[in-house]
Each structure stands twice: as C-alpha cells, then as structure tokens.
Amino acid sequence: MDIFQTLESDVRSYCRGWPATFDRAVGSRLYDESGRAYLDFFAGAGVLNYGHNNPVLKRALIEYLERDGITHSLDMNTVAKRDFLQALRDLVLRPRNLDYKVMFPGPAGANAVEAALKLACKVTGRHSVVSFTNGFHGMTLGALAVTGNSVKRAGAGVPLAHTAPMPYDGYLANSPDFELLTKLLDDRGSGLDLPAAFIVETVQGEGGLNTARIEWLQELAELCRRRDILLIVDDVQMGCGRTGPFFSFEIAGLRPDIVCLSKAIGGYGLPLALTLFRPELDIWTPGEHNGTFRGINPAFVAAAEALRTYWRDDNLEKSTVAKGEQAERVLADVAAAHPGIPMQVRGRGLARGLALPSGDLAERVCRNAFERGLLLETSGPEGEVVKLLPPLTVTDDELDEGLSLLEESVKEASR
Ligand code: PLP
C-alpha cells in the first residue's frame, strides 16, 4: 500500500479513476513518474484553460519570484494586484461595457459563491435563494445549499436551508419555460418566499453538461428584472473562455447583477476567485467579509499575464468555438455509430459531454480512455455523462487525437 492509501483520507477521488502518480505537465499533456504521457481532457476541472505550465505565464511568474515580489498580502495594496485589476478592467470589463466592482472573496470557487449569496441576502434583506436542478456551486454550506447533487448534499451533516430548487432548462419536458417558477412566485399560497437571488450556470459543468438555451437565459434575466430579484451567474467553470467568450453569458447579452469567477482566472492553476457585482450593490463594510488568502500575488501575476496574452483580441474565443464545433461533430458521429445505445451530445464551446444511458457505461469509457492515455471524467447526477474539458490551447492535432481515443474507448465499452 502506498502512502496515498495509508495516510491520505478516503475522501480522495480523482486519483482512484486515474491510478498514476503524476510528475510533470506541459501544455495538454501530463506525465507520470515513469514518463508515460496522458492527454489531459479534464484540465483541472476547467482550471487549466491555457494549458499546463504555459511558457508565457511561467516566464512572468519566474521573473516575479526572482525579484522577490510579494507572495502573500491579505488585501493589502500591491503592485501585482493593481496590475491585475487594471488588466481586468481594460481587457475584460470595459470592452464589454460591464461596470462591476471586484471583490476577492478567498481563493476557491465556493468562496466566490458564498460571497455572492451573502451579498444578495444583505442587499435585498431577504434570506432565500433559488437554484436550479443539477446545479453545482461548491462544497461549503451555503454553496452546497444551492447545489443539487444528493450525495454531495448528504455530506453537509446539517440541514441545508433557505434555498429552493427550480427546473433548469430542459428539465421538464413539454412544459413552457418558467411556468412552474412564475406560478409559484405569483401565488401567495405557494410557500415560496420572494428570493434574494437566482443562482445559475449557463452550462452545468458538474451537473451533466446541461446547456441552457439563449432564450431561456434571457427570459430568466427578464424575470429577475421584473420582480426585483438579483441574478447571480456562477461562471466559475464556464467563464474565462471555456464556452468561447470570456463570460459564458455574453452570447445571451446578459448583464448579471453578480458574477462568480474562479478556476481559470488564475491563469496558471494558481488559486484565485472573484465576485463581481454592480457598484450599487457594494454595501459591504470594511472587513465584513474576510479571508487570509485573498491576496495570492503570484496568482495575480499569472492572471494578468493570461488576460494580456489571450484576451487582447478575439482569437482565443474564435478558436474555442471552432474547436468546440469539431468536438461536437465527432461526438455526434460517435453517437450515430452506436444506434442501439441512446447517446446525447451536450455542451457549448470546449465544454462538451456525451450523455450515456448509465454511469456504469460512462465509467467504463473513462477507464478505457485512461488505459489509452487520455484523461476524461464523468459528470451528471449518476455520473452518466462523459465530459470533455481540454485546455483551450489544445492544438488541432491533440484535439483530433483525444477525440479518436474517445471514439475507441466508447466502442470498446459498448461491446
Ligand atoms: N461553481 C461551479 C460552477 C463549479 O463548477 C465549481 C467547482 O467545480 C464551484 C463553484 C466550486 O469551486 P471550488 O471547488 O473551487 O470551490
């Protein structure tokens, strides 16, 4: 038994599906300690949008460390934080005409979500939030309360309160969009309190790559506007270009009241999270929401460099959309090649999913892929969706290679 089994908690998970000990990583590939290469179509659950050890970001980081730049700074002003804020304002917010204040809530996606929930309740004076079926927002108690997955919820150990789940796009077949939600909101006898906010993902990364239609998102935003309910878009996994544009909600022309970002915003895989909100909502008093790790300066350095490198034009967005379409075509061919097994292709941009009839089959596909040197994960309530999340910097050849390994893995699993 190795030290991972003897010393590390049983809570560990990814290492069970990928039983290798990894040592190095470059671009779209990881290498285990024996030197075997694995094509990474998981990208740290959407953290490594710019690939592993991206050379441009690495150079900026090495230079920063070598000149003894500040590493940790709570929320003190630093040159690195200023540089990041300027890059975010000039390359992301202003070009999109988004007027947001920036809060550093702590390093993880769940930190960004907790801050968003807290702020929504504080601003509105209400204490419930509406979430959507199969949504995933993190493992802290507030974030878990708006998360659908029953296994994850069961781990809370305390009641998860002050939330109400509503059907996500496509959840109820043959039902007009928002019929149930509007009826409950209108009916004084429904038992649904007027919520502070709705929290939504435009594509549900953990929930099975369920993809909200543009019209559905627009109708949701309109519903929020008419009823004075805040709209929180959790872009922790789908933001930073994963679906094409920097923010996943841009294609629907949304202007959410609050946006959560984390994962890929740190650029190099370093922890960083942001909660963005309309300036009028900034009613925090100093220190009212706090955290030791809100100023990890190497993350600011890599994040700023990533914005300057990849978001000064729309090249990355265009290539992500094109590569996503290529992935979609191959997945559709895979589905067509197995007429006896119902399969569904899902997703947007380079967040794609192949929904299979069972979690068992999806797990076999991922196991076969691992044996072929391809890292793939499952998602969805039963783990029934094979999820593709390659780095956005994946080359065309790597994408083709990964997709054909996936094709072989599905073929073998379906025998
Ligand atoms: N929100 C979304 C949409 C996520 O996908 C995740 C993680 O996968 C989180 C929040 C939580 O992020 P973290 O695991 O960094 O707390």
Residues whose N, C-alpha, C, O or C-beta is under 5 A from the ligand:
A	BS01	PLP	A108 G109 A110 F136 H137 G138 G205 D234 V236 Q237
